[in-house]
Amino acid sequence: MAAFPKKPYLIVNADAVSIPFLKRVVEDLGGMPVPDSWETQKKFLAAIETRARKGNVIVIYPEAHIWPLYTGIRYFSANSFAYPVNTGKPVFTFTATYKKRKLFGGVKTTVYIDGPFFPEAGVSEREQKLFLRDSAFKAMQARSRLSSYSPNRFLQATKES
């Protein structure tokens, strides 16, 4: 809804379009699979630049996975921020928070949009990506603290030796 009236495009894992029936659904919803070969990388980057130039929203989940009702912000790398650095477009964050409803039970979800975040001028591309990542991460962490309900407990798997 935040992208209305433009169509948003989501960068998705190639697995999302590996099943024939789902491929069509994912693509119709704006899914753009990350290329799995160097040959298709150029076309993928050109498609992102075209969409950005036309004013479409490009959605990236830098955490790579969605954990339902998880209230924390997991670490994510700065690699996803190469797209806004290269296209000159701002970054906005979407952070979902959860609160338990008092009257009818269930969970109330509130989504916050923060930004725009622009890369620092006059520094290297690597530093711009890190600046954007840090700005997005801090905004998301601040918003996630507004959650007061988490029905799930997530534990980090440890590697046993």
N, C-alpha and C positions, 0 to 999 in steps of 0.2 A: 504494500500500500504506500510505503514511503517513496517509491519510485514513480508512482502514478503521475502522468499518463504514459510514461515511457515503460517499455518492457525491461525488467531486470534480467541479467544473465548471471548464472552461478557457475563458478569454476568447480568442477566435480572430478572425482577420481575416475579413471578409465573403467574401473569395475562397474560403475553406475550405468554404463551403456553396453556392458558385455552380454546382457540377456536381451535377446531380440525384441520381445514385447516391451520391456521396460525402456529400451533404448529410445523408442519413439516417444514415450511419455516424458522421459527426462529431457530430451531435446525440445519437445513442445513447451515444456516449462522453463526453457532457457538454459538448460544444462550445457556447459561447454567442457568436454572432457580434456583433462591434461594429457598432452600427447605422450605416447609411450616410445617414440622413436625420434631421432634427430631430424629425420626427413619431414615430419609433420610439425615440428617445433616452430618453423618459420610461419607456416599457415596459421597456427594457433596464435602467435604473437600479433600477426597482422589482423586477425579477427578481433582480438582484444582492442587493438588500437582503433579499428574501425568503429566498434561499439562505443568506445570512450569518446571518439570524435563526434559521434551522432548524439551524444548526451545520455546514453543508456547507463544504468547503474551496473557495475560489475561487482558481484558478491563473492567474497572469498572467506572461507572458514579457516583461518590460519591454524587453529587448533587441530584441524584435520578430522576430528570426530565430534559428534554431538552426543552428549551424555544427558538423557532426559532428567530434568529437575536437579541437575548439579549446580550448586551455587558458587563454586569457586571458579577462578580463571586459571587454566593450565598454561604452562609455559608454551610459547610458540616462537619460531625463529623469525628472523627479519626477511627471509627469502620471499615471502608473499608480497612484501612491500616494494618489490622491484617494479611491479605493474604501475602503481601510481607514480613512482619516481620517473619511469620512462614515458608515461603519457601526460605527466604534468597535472594530473587530476587529484583532488583532495581525498582524504580518507575520513570515513565516518565509521563509528563503532555502533553495534547493536548489542545491548546487554540485557538479558532476561533476568528478572528477579521474581522471587516467589514468596507469597505470604499465605498462611492458612486462613481460610474464610471462617468467620466467627458464627454466622447464623446457619448457613446451609452446608457447611463442610466443603471439602474440596480445596483447590488451590487457586489463588488469584495470581495471575501472571501479569507483570508490567514490563514492557520493553522500553528501554531508554536508548535514544540516539544521541551520540555525542560527536562533536566535530564542528567544523572541518579542521583537519590536521593537515598542514602543508609541510613538505620537506624543507629543511634549512637550505638557504641559498649559499653558494660559494664553498661547499664542501663536497667531498667525494660521494659517489653513488652509494658506496657501502655505508658511509656515515649518515646519508639521507635515509636509507632503509632502516638503520638502527634508531634514528631519531623518531621516525614514524612508528616503528614497532614499540618503542618505549612510551610514546605519547598515547597510542592506542591501548597498550597494556595497563598503564596507570589509570586511564579513564575507566576501563572495564573493571579493574580491581575496585575502584572507588564505588562504582555502581553496584557491584556484586555484594558489597557490604550491606546494602539495603535489604537483602533477602533475610527473612526471619524464619524460613521453613525449608527443610531439606529432608524428605522422607527416605532418601537413599544415603548410604555411607559408602564412599568410594575409597578403596585402599590401593596403594601403589604395589604392584607386584615386585617382589625382590628376586634377584637371581641367586639361587643357592649354589654354593661351590662344592 
